[in-house]
Amino acid sequence: MAVPFDPFEYYQKAVQYPASDIDIFLDVYRKVYDRDPLLIREDFCGTALLSTTWVTGDDARRAIAIDLDREPLDWGLEHNIRPAGSPVEERIELIHADVLDLEPGPSADIVCAMNFSFNILDTREKLIRYFRSVATSVAADGLFVVELFGGTEAIVAGIEDREKDGFTYRWETEWFNPITNRARCHIGFLLPDGTAMERAFSYDWRLWSLPEVTDALKEAGFGSVRIFWEGVDEDGAGTGEYRETVEEENQETWLVYVVAKV
Ligand SMILES: C[S@@+](CC[C@H](N)C(=O)[O-])C[C@H]1O[C@@H](n2cnc3c(N)ncnc32)[C@H](O)[C@@H]1O
C-alpha cells in the first residue's frame, strides 16, 4: 500500500536546514555585537521549524513566527512546537498575519526570511515597504537575515531531481519571463514505491537579483548589507559552508544569506 504523503513533512526534510541557519545567525551576530541573540522573528515561517529548533536549543531563547496561511501554522503547532514540550511552546508566539500589514511589527534581535520567501513580494513598492517595516522594528542591536538564490539555471525552465534520505525531491521551474523576472516554480516529492506528489507546493515569484535586494535594503534604511555565499563542491552542489564576499563568478545555481544592519 502506498505511504500517505504529508507534504509539510517532506517539505521540511527536502529544503529546510534550521541548524545551518542558526549557525550562521550565531556566528554573524556574535561577531557584530559580542553577545548572543535571544529573540528571533521568523517571517514567512510556514511550519515554524526554524523557530522551534531555535527555542529548543537554549532555555533563554524566544521566537515570534509569522505566516499568512493558517494551514502551515496549525501543522507546525501540532507536529513541531507541541511535541517539543510546553516550555518550548510557551516561548514561541505564532502570528497569523501578512508581513506587509505589520507596521512596524514585533521587534527581535534577528528578523529572518528564509528560503527565498520574500520573492512573493512582486513589486519594488512591496519589497521596500516590507524591508522598511523590518528596519523600523528590528532591535537597535539587531540583524535582518534573508536567503536568496540565483544563477544561470535559476532562470531556465526545467526539472531538477535531488536524492534525499528515502525520497526524491523535485524542483521545477515551469516558466521564467525575462521581461518581468517573474517565475512559476514547484516543489514535488517522489517515493521509491512510485508514489508521487508532483507540484505539492507552487510559487509565483519575482526573482529579485542581489543588487536589487541590496539597493532596496539600503533605501529602506539599512546602513550595512553583507553577502555570505555558499561554497560548492566539484559537482557544483552546495557545501553548507558560507563565507562573506563581494565578488564572485556566476554559477549554475548559487545561494546566499544577505545580512543587513540598520
Ligand atoms: C516558501 S514558504 C517558506 C517556509 C519556511 N520559512 C522555509 O524557510 O522553508 C513561504 C511561506 O510564506 C508564507 N507567506 C506568503 N506570503 C506571505 C505574506 N505576505 N506574509 C506572511 N507570510 C506569507 C506562505 O504562507 C508560506 O508558508
The ligand as a MOL file (V3000), in Angstrom:
LIG
                    3D

  0  0  0     0  0            999 V3000
M  V30 BEGIN CTAB
M  V30 COUNTS 27 29 0 0 0
M  V30 BEGIN ATOM
M  V30 1 C 8.4690 29.1080 0.7730 0
M  V30 2 S 7.4730 29.0340 2.2820 0 CHG=1
M  V30 3 C 8.7760 29.2780 3.4370 0
M  V30 4 C 8.6400 28.4430 4.6830 0
M  V30 5 C 9.8360 28.4900 5.5910 0
M  V30 6 N 10.1010 29.8300 6.0800 0
M  V30 7 C 11.0950 27.9660 4.9480 0
M  V30 8 O 12.1660 28.5240 5.1850 0
M  V30 9 O 11.0620 26.9650 4.2460 0 CHG=-1
M  V30 10 C 6.6950 30.5930 2.1840 0
M  V30 11 C 5.6890 30.8880 3.2910 0
M  V30 12 O 5.4140 32.2820 3.2420 0
M  V30 13 C 4.0380 32.4770 3.5560 0
M  V30 14 N 3.6580 33.7970 3.0260 0
M  V30 15 C 3.4970 34.1680 1.7310 0
M  V30 16 N 3.2080 35.4700 1.6490 0
M  V30 17 C 3.2040 35.9620 2.9180 0
M  V30 18 C 2.9850 37.2360 3.4760 0
M  V30 19 N 2.7140 38.2980 2.7080 0
M  V30 20 N 3.0550 37.3850 4.8230 0
M  V30 21 C 3.3350 36.3240 5.6060 0
M  V30 22 N 3.5610 35.0690 5.1340 0
M  V30 23 C 3.4950 34.8910 3.8060 0
M  V30 24 C 3.3290 31.3070 2.9140 0
M  V30 25 O 2.0700 31.0740 3.5160 0
M  V30 26 C 4.3480 30.1730 3.1510 0
M  V30 27 O 4.0610 29.4610 4.3380 0
M  V30 END ATOM
M  V30 BEGIN BOND
M  V30 1 1 1 2
M  V30 2 1 2 3
M  V30 3 1 2 10
M  V30 4 1 3 4
M  V30 5 1 4 5
M  V30 6 1 5 6
M  V30 7 1 5 7
M  V30 8 2 7 8
M  V30 9 1 7 9
M  V30 10 1 10 11
M  V30 11 1 11 12
M  V30 12 1 11 26
M  V30 13 1 12 13
M  V30 14 1 13 14
M  V30 15 1 13 24
M  V30 16 1 14 15
M  V30 17 1 14 23
M  V30 18 2 15 16
M  V30 19 1 16 17
M  V30 20 1 17 18
M  V30 21 2 17 23
M  V30 22 1 18 19
M  V30 23 2 18 20
M  V30 24 1 20 21
M  V30 25 2 21 22
M  V30 26 1 22 23
M  V30 27 1 24 25
M  V30 28 1 24 26
M  V30 29 1 26 27
M  V30 END BOND
M  V30 END CTAB
M  END
